[in-house]
Amino acid sequence: MTLDTIPVPRHRVFVLLNGAFVVQWEENRIQDLMTGKYYAYNGEDYGSAIRDYELAQLKAAGCVVEYDAGLVYLSPSPTLPKERGRSFYLHTLQPKQELQRIVRLLREAGLLDRYAVLVREDHVVIRGKDGIAFSDFDEAERARQLLVKRIGEAMMGLAVAFVEVNAEI
């Protein structure tokens, strides 16, 4: 990597419970990669390890220059996005081992051509046709209601979820 990047061990870049992408500079101090703001940190707000999908979003936003399995190369002066957005999907609360069962349920309900069933982290999620995220909360909620109505009890735990994204991606 070039001299103008900041290599950081990948485990120090993660997602908070509120969806913010952060880097942990010190034991009790993190920085929001999208806003540049620093915060005190005690571990209670830890959400999940960062995934390649999210790192690709940060790369497109100019916060990340490159990444691999061990390191994330941060831009020393990232170009902050003009606008942040959200990528909506439906979280089934089911583990990834249930993927085929959920695909079968949607197929039997005649909805597999309208929705994509995917694994995100270790859980099964549902997105719009061809795996495209729902455009907003209302679209995701309409899809949730339709799935609950058509499939019934197997979809009762279905919830609208989102990740923060750069609106220009």
Secondary structure as a PSIPRED ss2 file (coil, helix, strand):
# PSIPRED VFORMAT (PSIPRED V4.0)

   1 M C   1.000  0.000  0.000
   2 T C   1.000  0.000  0.000
   3 L C   1.000  0.000  0.000
   4 D C   1.000  0.000  0.000
   5 T C   1.000  0.000  0.000
   6 I E   0.000  0.000  1.000
   7 P E   0.000  0.000  1.000
   8 V E   0.000  0.000  1.000
   9 P E   0.000  0.000  1.000
  10 R H   0.000  1.000  0.000
  11 H H   0.000  1.000  0.000
  12 R H   0.000  1.000  0.000
  13 V E   0.000  0.000  1.000
  14 F E   0.000  0.000  1.000
  15 V E   0.000  0.000  1.000
  16 L E   0.000  0.000  1.000
  17 L C   1.000  0.000  0.000
  18 N C   1.000  0.000  0.000
  19 G C   1.000  0.000  0.000
  20 A C   1.000  0.000  0.000
  21 F E   0.000  0.000  1.000
  22 V E   0.000  0.000  1.000
  23 V E   0.000  0.000  1.000
  24 Q E   0.000  0.000  1.000
  25 W E   0.000  0.000  1.000
  26 E E   0.000  0.000  1.000
  27 E C   1.000  0.000  0.000
  28 N C   1.000  0.000  0.000
  29 R E   0.000  0.000  1.000
  30 I E   0.000  0.000  1.000
  31 Q E   0.000  0.000  1.000
  32 D E   0.000  0.000  1.000
  33 L C   1.000  0.000  0.000
  34 M C   1.000  0.000  0.000
  35 T C   1.000  0.000  0.000
  36 G C   1.000  0.000  0.000
  37 K C   1.000  0.000  0.000
  38 Y E   0.000  0.000  1.000
  39 Y E   0.000  0.000  1.000
  40 A E   0.000  0.000  1.000
  41 Y C   1.000  0.000  0.000
  42 N C   1.000  0.000  0.000
  43 G C   1.000  0.000  0.000
  44 E C   1.000  0.000  0.000
  45 D C   1.000  0.000  0.000
  46 Y E   0.000  0.000  1.000
  47 G E   0.000  0.000  1.000
  48 S E   0.000  0.000  1.000
  49 A E   0.000  0.000  1.000
  50 I C   1.000  0.000  0.000
  51 R C   1.000  0.000  0.000
  52 D H   0.000  1.000  0.000
  53 Y H   0.000  1.000  0.000
  54 E H   0.000  1.000  0.000
  55 L H   0.000  1.000  0.000
  56 A H   0.000  1.000  0.000
  57 Q H   0.000  1.000  0.000
  58 L H   0.000  1.000  0.000
  59 K H   0.000  1.000  0.000
  60 A H   0.000  1.000  0.000
  61 A C   1.000  0.000  0.000
  62 G C   1.000  0.000  0.000
  63 C C   1.000  0.000  0.000
  64 V E   0.000  0.000  1.000
  65 V E   0.000  0.000  1.000
  66 E E   0.000  0.000  1.000
  67 Y E   0.000  0.000  1.000
  68 D C   1.000  0.000  0.000
  69 A C   1.000  0.000  0.000
  70 G C   1.000  0.000  0.000
  71 L E   0.000  0.000  1.000
  72 V E   0.000  0.000  1.000
  73 Y E   0.000  0.000  1.000
  74 L E   0.000  0.000  1.000
  75 S C   1.000  0.000  0.000
  76 P C   1.000  0.000  0.000
  77 S C   1.000  0.000  0.000
  78 P C   1.000  0.000  0.000
  79 T C   1.000  0.000  0.000
  80 L C   1.000  0.000  0.000
  81 P C   1.000  0.000  0.000
  82 K C   1.000  0.000  0.000
  83 E C   1.000  0.000  0.000
  84 R E   0.000  0.000  1.000
  85 G E   0.000  0.000  1.000
  86 R E   0.000  0.000  1.000
  87 S E   0.000  0.000  1.000
  88 F E   0.000  0.000  1.000
  89 Y E   0.000  0.000  1.000
  90 L E   0.000  0.000  1.000
  91 H E   0.000  0.000  1.000
  92 T E   0.000  0.000  1.000
  93 L E   0.000  0.000  1.000
  94 Q E   0.000  0.000  1.000
  95 P E   0.000  0.000  1.000
  96 K H   0.000  1.000  0.000
  97 Q H   0.000  1.000  0.000
  98 E H   0.000  1.000  0.000
  99 L H   0.000  1.000  0.000
 100 Q H   0.000  1.000  0.000
 101 R H   0.000  1.000  0.000
 102 I H   0.000  1.000  0.000
 103 V H   0.000  1.000  0.000
 104 R H   0.000  1.000  0.000
 105 L H   0.000  1.000  0.000
 106 L H   0.000  1.000  0.000
 107 R H   0.000  1.000  0.000
 108 E H   0.000  1.000  0.000
 109 A C   1.000  0.000  0.000
 110 G C   1.000  0.000  0.000
 111 L C   1.000  0.000  0.000
 112 L C   1.000  0.000  0.000
 113 D C   1.000  0.000  0.000
 114 R C   1.000  0.000  0.000
 115 Y E   0.000  0.000  1.000
 116 A E   0.000  0.000  1.000
 117 V E   0.000  0.000  1.000
 118 L E   0.000  0.000  1.000
 119 V E   0.000  0.000  1.000
 120 R E   0.000  0.000  1.000
 121 E C   1.000  0.000  0.000
 122 D C   1.000  0.000  0.000
 123 H E   0.000  0.000  1.000
 124 V E   0.000  0.000  1.000
 125 V E   0.000  0.000  1.000
 126 I E   0.000  0.000  1.000
 127 R E   0.000  0.000  1.000
 128 G E   0.000  0.000  1.000
 129 K H   0.000  1.000  0.000
 130 D H   0.000  1.000  0.000
 131 G H   0.000  1.000  0.000
 132 I C   1.000  0.000  0.000
 133 A C   1.000  0.000  0.000
 134 F E   0.000  0.000  1.000
 135 S C   1.000  0.000  0.000
 136 D C   1.000  0.000  0.000
 137 F H   0.000  1.000  0.000
 138 D H   0.000  1.000  0.000
 139 E H   0.000  1.000  0.000
 140 A H   0.000  1.000  0.000
 141 E H   0.000  1.000  0.000
 142 R H   0.000  1.000  0.000
 143 A H   0.000  1.000  0.000
 144 R H   0.000  1.000  0.000
 145 Q H   0.000  1.000  0.000
 146 L H   0.000  1.000  0.000
 147 L H   0.000  1.000  0.000
 148 V H   0.000  1.000  0.000
 149 K H   0.000  1.000  0.000
 150 R H   0.000  1.000  0.000
 151 I H   0.000  1.000  0.000
 152 G H   0.000  1.000  0.000
 153 E H   0.000  1.000  0.000
 154 A H   0.000  1.000  0.000
 155 M H   0.000  1.000  0.000
 156 M C   1.000  0.000  0.000
 157 G C   1.000  0.000  0.000
 158 L C   1.000  0.000  0.000
 159 A E   0.000  0.000  1.000
 160 V E   0.000  0.000  1.000
 161 A E   0.000  0.000  1.000
 162 F E   0.000  0.000  1.000
 163 V E   0.000  0.000  1.000
 164 E E   0.000  0.000  1.000
 165 V E   0.000  0.000  1.000
 166 N E   0.000  0.000  1.000
 167 A C   1.000  0.000  0.000
 168 E C   1.000  0.000  0.000
 169 I C   1.000  0.000  0.000
